[in-house]
Amino acid sequence: MFTVRKSSERSQQFTTPRLESANFNLPVYEGTSQTFAQTNTNWQREYFRRNQPLQQYNVSLSGGNGVSRFYTGAGYFDQQGIAQGLNFKRLNYRLNSEHTLSKVFTFGENLYISQSKQRFDVSQGNRTPIVNVIRMQPYLPVYNPNNLGGFMGPQNSFDASDPVNPVERAFLVENINNTTRILGTAYLKVTIAPWLKFTSTYGLDYSNVAIENYTPIHNDGGTSIAATASIQNQRLLTNTQLFTQQLTFEKSFEGHNLGATFVYETQGQNVRNETASGTQSTNVVRTLNGANNVTANSIYETNFIRSMVGRITYDFNERYLLAASLRRDGLSVFAPGNKFENFPAVSAGWRIDRENFMKDVNSISELKLRGGYGITGINGVLLGNYPYLQPIQRNQSTYPFNGTVINGNGSFYNGLSNPNLAWEKTKQANIGLDMGFLENRLTFVAEYFQRKTDNLILTVPTPTSFGFGGAGTLANVAGMENKGFEFQASYRKTRGDFTWNVTGLLSVIRNQVVRLNNENASITAGGDADFGGGGPLTNTVAGKPVQSFYGYVVEGIFQSEAEVTAHAKQSGAAAGDLKFKDLDGNGVINDDDRTFIGSFLPKFSYSLNYGANYKNFDFTVFFQGVQGNKIFNAARIIREGMPRLFNADVAVLNAWTPSNTNTDMPRAVNGDPNQNVRPSTRWIEDGSYLRFKNVMIGYNAPESWTKQTGVLGISRLRLYVSAQNLFTVTKYSGLDPEIGSKMVR
């Protein structure tokens, strides 16, 4: 059954059973009459804030003449987060101008400058603020004035000492990001001849990021204690410069139209990352001047790309269309000998509606058949600046030297380098049909595509027997195929006072890994201590979609010890535990009983956009959705897993007991001896959804009114109301089914 939720809803209820042995009748802290038994803290309500203000102001000025044109504007943005302690502010300025110096030369520039300040969260391992909100005990108060810092934390192991008071972290721990950003381009256009033009462009992207992390001296009486104040300052400077030289040729003669473009481009990036940290014995001094245990680190990295592009286009009477291009890119991040690669492409089109035999077919206004084939390469900078190398690490090490065991700092490689890492290339072919009827009021677009990557870059795990502790090595080890089709239909009513248009889009994609570096290879990812050591979350093998969910199949709950004995041997199982399916039939539940249990990739996605205008009023709505994908709801493991004595969702009140057997919630037992939290079909949910994405209603004041009033020189006035993510129809039980996916490389 589908449920309809407002997107603003975030209600999940959590509870911890109150045990008589916990001394709940004691005061929550010295000097108060409030007891633990009387306390019922709603941690979501304490951490999240509703109706937080958002301010945005913009002012702009534009003008010019036949020689010079300009636009300048400034803006201010201020948003308070719905979570405690989070906010973002930004000032920005923009200047665009273009100047016709002569019939030959035109000069222009675009400049954007911004200064922002953000207070953000820092997660500790997998303990995000949301996890702390879920796991904190409701019988603990938020504040304790007797503690240094004024907050209360879990007191002992009975209270589950892992969580941290999320409100305490939000207020005491400061993480500030100050960023100055400069984006700019300057260009010179040279009209050599009406059919031959040259453009030279220089671009700059400069970023100066200063991050301040500060944790004061505090003691909440339990989880969070700091005897000294910690300070960490980080400076990240990124400077990217782009030079582009482009020559364009366009010539027409007797129905033949010929165009050519040649581009030479270089782009270089310098990154400097400097970090310094230390401690202070007081909360008064918040600088590293005079600090103790000061450490510093500095990293300097570069990358560089050089590109040469040639493209030729041809058409005859806009009936027969042909285009071909060749791109040669050289990127520094790939291994020596593999830095340069060629990427050709070709496309063709046939405007059938312009043929003589179509002149009498008045109902068809457009009929075009098109197709193309090309090779593209991955943006290797996303892999890091030196992905084929393993950096030298320096750490505390124990090693033998001259017959003596030495304890000290050692420098070592923590993984294998790959001197053969090369471009990841994708070959794509597509064929499409464009159709228009009734003077293009009704249009259809259909396209089939196929993309193949033969040297997919993935992280190959390093065997533990090699003695390395790194995550693995990037290598060209896989082949992957994506194929599918897209279909779009539109209708436009353009006559009369009331006009409207509607567009629907359907997209179907099928993904398959066609090969890995050897026949039986697999690449696993995901999983941590919260999964009870039950194995990885995803598995990539040939013949399956990339990073398919991987785990055990749940058959139900053991209702008796006799049922446990009769089932395949399942270590730690007892009545009330989950029953996992013995897929290989060997009578033992082990790693070999894991299987593929779903994919994050949808079977199809769709959208619907509708817009209407009546005189000066306009109205638009947008719906979007996906169907057939699965979501591994890891948040439920936090809420319902019960691996240890954490706070939990109210759903666990329906846990199995000898007197409550009609349930799908396993027994509550500390330590989870059966590993009920292991990756399995228990956590797999239908991720399909339909979302009311956007709606807008607007009014444009008539030009005659704005000209007559002349208020503040206003030439155009528009009033509108808009809303986003109004509601979602889904079976997914989490906060948002549109969580996306991260491809692990």
NUNUDREN-417364 format. One record per residue (C-alpha): residue in three letters; x, y, z. Coordinates in steps of 0.25 Angstrom, whole numbers, plus 5000, padded with zeros to 4 digits. Layout:
N
ALAXYZ...
END
This chain:
745
MET500050005000PHE500550144996THR500750255006VAL500650405004ARG501550485012LYS501850635012SER503350655009SER503450745022GLU503050625031ARG504250565038SER503450495049GLN504150365054GLN503850325068PHE504850265077THR504850195091THR505650125101PRO504950025111ARG505150075125LEU505749975134GLU505549975149SER507049945151ALA507450075145ASN507150155157PHE506150245149ASN505650305162LEU506950375164PRO507050525161VAL507550555147TYR508650645153GLU508950695166GLY508050805171THR506850775162SER505550705166GLN505350645152THR505650495152PHE506050405140ALA504750345141GLN504050475139THR504950515127ASN504450495113THR505350575104ASN504950575089TRP506350585083GLN505750615069ARG505050735074GLU506250785082TYR507150775070PHE506350815058ARG505750955057ARG504450985049ASN504151105041GLN505551155040PRO505751285032LEU506351305019GLN506751445013GLN507151474999TYR507351614993ASN507851644979VAL508051774972SER508551794958LEU508751904947SER508951884932GLY509051974920GLY509852014908ASN509852054894GLY510352004880VAL511752004885SER511751954899ARG510751874908PHE510851844922TYR510151774934THR510551784948GLY509851724961ALA510051694975GLY509351594985TYR509251554999PHE508751415004ASP508551375018GLN507951235022GLN507851175036GLY507851025036ILE506750945041ALA507750875050GLN508350935062GLY509651015060LEU509651015044ASN509551145036PHE510051195023LYS510251345018ARG510851395005LEU511151524998ASN511351524983TYR511651624972ARG511551604957LEU512051694945ASN511851654931SER512151744919GLU512451744904HIS513051854895THR513151864880LEU514451924878SER514351924863LYS513751844851VAL514951744854PHE515151734869THR514151714880PHE514551704895GLY513751644907GLU513851594921ASN513051524932LEU513351544946TYR512751474959ILE513251494973SER512651434985GLN512951435000SER512251325008LYS512251275023GLN511651145027ARG511551075040PHE511450925037ASP511450785044VAL512650695044SER512250545046GLN513150455055GLY513250325047ASN511850275044ARG511350355056THR510650465049PRO509750565057ILE508450495052VAL509050355057ASN509250425070VAL507850485070ILE507350345068ARG508150275078MET508150375090GLN507250325102PRO505950405104TYR506150395119LEU507350485119PRO507150635119VAL507850725109TYR508550815119ASN509250795132PRO509750935138ASN510650855148ASN511450805136LEU512550885130GLY511950935117GLY510550915122PHE510050795115MET509750645119GLY510250525112PRO510050375114GLN510650335128ASN511150195127SER511050065118PHE509650045122ASP509250175115ALA510050125103SER511250215103ASP511450225088PRO510450335085VAL510750485087ASN509750585091PRO509450645077VAL509050785083GLU510350785091ARG511250765078ALA510350865071PHE510650975080LEU512050945087VAL512750895074GLU512951005064ASN513250975049ILE513351095041ASN513651105026ASN514051245020THR514151235005THR514551344995ARG514251304981ILE514651384968LEU514151334955GLY514451414942THR514651404927ALA515151504917TYR515151484902LEU515551554890LYS514751524877VAL515451554863THR514551554851ILE515651524840ALA514551514829PRO513051494830TRP513251344828LEU514551334837LYS514551374852PHE515551354863THR515351354878SER516351354889THR515851334904TYR516451334917GLY515751274929LEU516051284944ASP515451204956TYR516151244969SER515651184982ASN516251224996VAL515551135007ALA515951155022ILE515351055031GLU515351065046ASN515050955055TYR514950975070THR514550895082PRO514550955096ILE514850895109HIS513650825114ASN513050705121ASP511650655120GLY511850555131GLY511950435121THR512150425106SER512850555103ILE514050605111ALA515150695106ALA516250735117THR516850835107ALA516250915096SER516650865082ILE516850965070GLN517050925055ASN517251025044GLN517250985030ARG517551075017LEU517151015004LEU517551094992THR517151054978ASN517551124965THR517051084952GLN517351154939LEU516851124925PHE517351174911THR516551144899GLN516851184885GLN515651154875LEU515651174860THR514251164853PHE513951154838GLU512551164832LYS512251174817SER510951144809PHE510851134794GLU509751074785GLY509051004796HIS510250954802ASN510650994816LEU511950964822GLY512550994836ALA513850964843THR514350984857PHE515750974862VAL516050984877TYR517350984885GLU517150984900THR518050964912GLN517550964927GLY518450954939GLN518050944954ASN518950964966VAL518450924979ARG519050954993ASN518550895005GLU519150945019THR518650895032ALA519150935046SER518550885059GLY518850885074THR518250895088GLN518051005098SER517850995113THR516851105113ASN515551135106VAL515951285105VAL517051275095ARG516551215082THR517851225073LEU519051145071ASN519951245077GLY520551185089ALA519751055087ASN520250925092ASN520550795083VAL520550885070THR520650805057ALA520550845043ASN520450785029SER520550845015ILE520150775002TYR520350834988GLU519750764976THR519550804961ASN518850754949PHE518850794935ILE518050764922ARG518350794908SER517250784897MET517250794882VAL515850784875GLY515450784861ARG513950784856ILE513350794842THR511850804839TYR511150804826ASP509750804821PHE509050814808ASN507750904808GLU507650864823ARG507150734818TYR508450644819LEU509250674831LEU510650624835ALA511650654846ALA512950594850SER513950624860LEU515250584866ARG515750614880ARG517150584886ASP517350604901GLY518550594909LEU518350584924SER519450584935VAL518650494945PHE518850374937ALA520150284937PRO521350324928GLY521050264914ASN519550274915LYS519350424917PHE518850444903GLU517650384896ASN516750414883PHE515250424884PRO514550424870ALA513050444867VAL512150454855SER510650484854ALA509650494842GLY508250534840TRP507150534830ARG506050634829ILE505050544822ASP503950654823ARG504750744814GLU504750634803ASN503850664790PHE503050544793MET502650604807LYS502150734801ASP500650694801VAL500650624815ASN500150754822SER499950684835ILE501350654837SER502150774840GLU503450714844LEU504050574842LYS505550554845LEU506350424846ARG507750444852GLY508850354858GLY510250364863TYR511450294869GLY512550344877ILE513650314888THR513750394901GLY514650394913ILE514450404927ASN514850534934GLY516150474941VAL516250594951LEU515150534959LEU516050414962GLY517050504969ASN518350574964TYR519250444965PRO518250324964TYR519350234958LEU520250254970GLN520250214985PRO520750334994ILE521750305004GLN521150315018ARG521850345031ASN521350285044GLN521750215057SER522350085053THR523049965059TYR524149905051PRO525449825052PHE526749895050ASN528149835052GLY527549725061THR526749825070VAL525249855069ILE525150005067ASN523850085071GLY523750215064ASN523250285052GLY523350215039SER523150245024PHE522450145016TYR521550115004ASN520150065009GLY519650004995LEU520049964981SER520250074970ASN519750044956PRO520750094945ASN519750044935LEU518550134939ALA517950194926TRP516750274921GLU515350214923LYS514750214910THR513250204906LYS512750164892GLN511350214890ALA510350194878ASN508950254877ILE507850264867GLY506650354868LEU505350404862ASP504750544863MET503350564859GLY502450684858PHE500950694855LEU499950814853GLU501050914851ASN501950854862ARG500850874873LEU500950724875THR502350664875PHE502950534878VAL504450494881ALA504850354882GLU506350304883TYR507050174886PHE508450174891GLN509550084895ARG510850114903LYS511950024905THR513150044914ASP514249944912ASN515349994922LEU514450034934ILE515350094945LEU514950024959THR515650004972VAL516249864972PRO516349814987THR517749784991PRO517849644998THR518149655013SER519349555011PHE520049665003GLY520249745017PHE519649875012GLY518549945020GLY518050035008ALA516650035002GLY517249974989THR517750014975LEU517050084964ALA517150004951ASN516449984937VAL515849854941ALA514449844936GLY513449864924MET512049914926GLU510849944917ASN509750034918LYS508550034908GLY507150084907PHE506250174901GLU505650314903PHE504250354899GLN503750494900ALA502350554895SER501950694896TYR500650774892ARG500550934891LYS499351014890THR499751154885ARG498551224881GLY497551304889ASP497651374903PHE497851234910THR499051164905TRP499751034911ASN500750934908VAL501050794914THR502250704913GLY502450564917LEU503750484917LEU503950334919SER505450284921VAL505750134921ILE507250094924ARG507849954926ASN509149934933GLN510049814933VAL511549784936VAL512049704924ARG513449674929LEU514449684941ASN515849664941ASN515649514942GLU514449414940ASN514149394955ALA514549534960SER513649624969ILE513749754975THR513049774988ALA512749904996GLY512049965008GLY511749905021ASP512349935035ALA512249905049ASP510749935050PHE510549815041GLY511049725051GLY512149675042GLY511149615033GLY511949645020PRO511849755009LEU510649835005THR510849824990ASN511549734980THR512049754966VAL512149634957ALA512049614942GLY510549594937LYS509949674948PRO509649824949VAL510849904956GLN510849904971SER509649814973PHE509149794987TYR509749664993GLY509249595005TYR508449485012VAL506949445009VAL506049455021GLU505049345022GLY504349385035ILE504649375050PHE504949245058GLN503749225067SER504349115075GLU505649045079ALA505248925072GLU505049005059VAL506449055061THR506948915062ALA506248865050HIS506748985041ALA508148985035LYS509249015045GLN509149165048SER510249215059GLY509649285070ALA508149265066ALA507049245076ALA505549265077GLY505249405072ASP506349415063LEU506349435048LYS506349315039PHE507249325027LYS507149235015ASP508049125012LEU508349154997ASP509449054995GLY508748945003ASN509948895011GLY509248905024VAL510049025029ILE509749175028ASN511049245024ASP511649345014ASP511249245002ASP509749275005ARG509849415001THR509249454988PHE508849584980ILE507649644986GLY507349764978SER507849884970PHE507850034973LEU507650054958PRO506150084954LYS505450004943PHE504950134937SER504850284941TYR503850384937SER503350534938LEU502250624934ASN502350774932TYR501050864930GLY501051014928ALA499951104925ASN499751254922TYR498451334923LYS498751484920ASN499751524930PHE499651404939ASP500451284938PHE500451144944THR501451034944VAL501550894951PHE502550784950PHE502450634954GLN503550544954GLY503750394958VAL504450264957GLN503950114957GLY504649984960ASN505850024968LYS506249964982ILE506750044994PHE507649985005ASN507050055017ALA508250065026ALA507550165035ARG506650055039ILE507849975044ILE508150095053ARG506650105058GLU506249955058GLY507549875058MET507749865073PRO509149815072ARG509449885086LEU508749965097PHE508450085088ASN507150165088ALA506250105077ASP505050135069VAL503650105075ALA503549985065VAL504449905074LEU503349905084ASN502749795075ALA503949715076TRP503749555077THR503549495090PRO502949365094SER501549435096ASN501749525084THR502049435072ASN501149495061THR502249595057ASP503349625047MET504249695057PRO505249595063ARG505549585078ALA506249695086VAL507649635091ASN508849715094GLY510049675085ASP509249625074PRO509749475074ASN509049435062GLN509549555054ASN508049605051VAL508649735046ARG509449665035PRO509149715020SER507949645016THR506549655010ARG506049715023TRP506649845020ILE506349855005GLU505149935001ASP504349984989GLY504950114985SER503950154974TYR503250294976LEU502450394970ARG502850544974PHE502150674973LYS503450744970ASN503050884967VAL501850984965MET501851134962ILE500751234960GLY501251374955TYR500651504950ASN501451604941ALA500951744942PRO500651804928GLU501751894922SER500752004920TRP500552004935THR502052004939LYS502352114929GLN501152204934THR501552194948GLY503052204946VAL503252164960LEU504752154963GLY505052144948ILE504352004948SER504151954934ARG503651804938LEU502951754950ARG502651614953LEU502051554965TYR502051404968VAL501851294978SER502651164977ALA502751034985GLN503650914984ASN503450764988LEU502050774992PHE501750634994THR502350494991VAL501550364988THR502450244992LYS502550114999TYR503950155005SER503950175020GLY505150265021LEU505150415020ASP505350435005PRO505350324994GLU506150424985ILE507450384992GLY508250364980SER509450264979LYS510950274981MET511750194971VAL512950134978ARG514150144970
END
